[in-house]
């Protein structure tokens, strides 16, 4: 891939405890450019741990190793904690699942967005506030002066997620990691939030890593899809060709989804094969 923002080669994450070792992520390799890349799979497949490792947010009991974790001209593997603090939020931002647990309940909305700007820019409070209001307006929040004065519990889930997008985009990062940012929203609000996120990404030419369980959503919203099973990527495919996936696990996930035009009494439960743990990975329909 040309103009890649992020290159990861053979990422491994092992959690050690009194009960032994758990290999949570195994030999994961991928690249991300200025595009929208989805990571899908069941809970526990390693999606979130993979992305948190990029920001060095793995719990202390976890051991992270890789042949390469390159972000632009920065070697993430060799970065100190001080260097990572300059990268987190500024160069790589993360949108979490539920704004109710991500926003500070004791701070007004406007102050939180302004703080995200002042953390990485030496500007006055007045300048940061004006920047925050402009950012809130850019994510289609009406009456921004009023919203800026509210606390998180005084706004809806959809508006809270718009605020989160504003906070993560205000430092103008090169890459955004979105960890199921719409799973707590209803269908109508979800589409509005995704439309706003897509608009902002296109305007700023920002890359996106989008973690999700929703294959239908990512097939419409993203450019490429990485499918994870038991800590490894088993398939990489263009999002608009997801229905043509070749790996039996991806096919099982697709078959387990409800379909309006094919109603069934009981959804299919994906069956798993031990061979998938070490079997071939498919890329655009070709086994590697």
N, C-alpha and C positions, 0 to 999 in steps of 0.2 A: 504494500500500500504506500502510495506517495503522500507526503505531508502528514505523516502520522504524528499524533500528539503523544501517544502512549504506546510503549512496547513492553510486553510482559512475556518472559520465556521461562518455562518450567518452574512456576510458582508452587511451593509446597507449604502447607500449614499443618503442624502437628501439635495437638494439645496433650500435655502430659499431666497425669494425676496419679493418685494412689491406686487406681484401678487399671493403670496401664496407659498406653498411647492410643490416641484417636487421630487418624490421618484425615483431617477435615477437607483439605484441598490437595489434589495430587497432580503434579505435572501440568499445570494450567498455562497455556500460551495463547496470547491474542494481541491484536493491535486495535487502536482506536484513533481515527482521524477526526476531522471536523464533520461529524456525522452522528446519527443516533443508533447506538448499538444496544440491543436488549440482551440481558442475561436471564434465562428462564429455567425453571425446574421446580421440583417439589421442595417443601420446607426441609431444611437440613442438607440440601444438595451442595452447599458451599457458596452460594451467590453472594450473600452479604459479607461473609468472611473474606472472600476474594477482594471485594471492593474496599473493605476496611483496612486490609493489609496495605493497599496502595497509599493510604494516609497514615500508616503506622499506628493504627488504632486497635490492633490485635491485643487481647488481654495478655497479661504477663505470663500466664501459664501456657501460652501458645508460642511455638517456635516457627518463625517465618524464614524461608530460604528460597532463593531463586537464582537462575543464571543471569537474569536481567530484569530490572524494573526501571525503565528509562522514560522520563517525562520531559519531552523536548530535549534540552541540553543538560537536564538534571538527572543524576544517578540517585534514585530514591533509596536504593539499598544503603548507600554510604552517608545519607543525610543524618545530621544530628537532630535532636529534638528541637533545638533553637531554629534550625533551618526548616524543619517541618512546620513549625508555627507560622513561618512566613509564607509557606506554600498553602497550608490549609485555609480555606475561605478566600484567599487572595488569588491563587492560581488554580486550585481545585476546590470546588464547593460541593457540599452534600445536602440534598433535600431529603428529609426523613419522612416516615410514613404518616404520622399523625401530628398536626401542628399543636394539638392540645398538650402534647408531651414534649414538644420541641421549643415552643416559645416560652419566654420567661413570664410567669404569671404575675410578677410584681412590677413589670415595666410596661409602660405604654407602648403601643405599636410603633408610633413614629420614632420614639427613642431607640427601640431595638433595631429598626432599619438603619437609622443614622449611625448607631454604634458599629454596625457591620462595615460602614464606610470609614469611620474614624479609626478603626483598628488598623487599617492598612494605608491610610492617607493622613498627612499632617494638615488638617483643616480645622477651622473654627466650628463651634457648635452650630452657629447660624448657617454656615455654608453646608454643613452636614445635614441639617434639617431640610434645607431647600432641596438638596440632592435626594433625600429620602422621600419627600413629597412627590418629586418628579418621578421617582422610581415606582412608587405606589400607583401613581396615575398611569404609568406605562403598562401595568398589569391589569388595567381596566377596572380599578377601584374608583367608584364615584365618591364625591364629597370627601376627598382625601384629608382635608383639614380635620373633619369630624372623626374619621376612622383613626387618624394618627393619635388622637387623644384617648382612644379606648384601650382597655386592657384585653388580653387574649380571650377571657371568658365572655366578653361582650360581643364577639363576632362569630359568624357561622364557620363551619368546617371548611366550606369552599373558599370563603374569604381568607380564612387562616392559611390555607395552602397558597393562595395568591401572595399573602404577606411573606411566606417562607420563600417563594420564588423570587420576590423582590429582594429579600435579604441575601439570598445566595448569588444573585446576579449583580447586585450593586457594586461589588469590587471588580466586576468585569473579568471573571475567571476564564481560562481557556477550556476547562473541562468541568462538567457537572456530573456528579453521581446522584441519581435519584432512586432511593430505596422504597419501592412501592408507594409513590407519592399520592396515588389516587385511590388506594384500596379502601380508605375510610369514607369515601364520598359516594353519593348516589350517581346513577348513570348520567343524568343530565348535567350535573355540576362537574362530573369527571371530564366530560367532553369539553366543557368550557375551559377548565383548567389546562387540559392538554393543548387546546388551541392557543391559549396564551403562552404556554411554555414553548410550543413550536415556533410561534411568532418571535419570541425573544431570542431563541437559539439561532434562527435564521438571520435576524437583524445583527447579531453580534458574532456570527460565525463560530459558535461555541460547540465543542464536542459534548456528547451525552452518553453516559452509561446508565441504562434504565433497567432496574431490577423489577421483575414482575412474575406473577403466576398466570397472568391473563394472556394466553396465546392469541386470541382474537384481537385484543388491543394492540399488542406489539406488531402483529402482522400488518396493521393499518398505519401505525404511528412511527415505527422504526425503519431503519435501512437494512440492518443485518441483525441476525439472532444467533446467540450462543446458547446451546442447550447443555445444562449441567446435570449430571447424574452421579451421585455418591462421590462428589468432590472432584470430578473430572469433566472436561468438555467432551461430549460425545458427538456433537454435531454443530457445524457452523454453516449457515445458509442465509441467502437473501430473504428479507422479511416477506416480500411479495411472492416468494416461492415456498413459503412455510408448509403449505398443504402438500408439497411434493417431497417432503423430508423422507430420507431413506433409513435412518437409524430406527430400529424397532421401538426404542424408548420414546423418541419424538412422536412416532406414529401412535404409540399407546396414549401419550398425553393428548394428542389431537382427537383420538377416538373417545376419550373420556369426557369431552366437553358436551354440554347440552346444546342441541340445535333445534331452532324453532320449526324448521321444515322437516325434521326427522324426530318427532317425539318418541320417547321410550319410557317404559315404566321404571327402569333402573339403569343408571349410568354405568358404563363399563369401568372396572377397576384395573388400572395398569398392572400387568404382570411383569415380573422382573427376572432376569437371567443372570446367573453368576458370571457368565462370560462377558457381560457388559463392563465389568470392572477393569478388564484388561484388553477388551476387544478393540476393533478399529474405530477411529473417529472419522465422521463423514464431513467433507467440505464441498458444498454445492453439489451434493449428490454422489461424490466420488469417495470411496473408502480409502483412507490413508494408513 
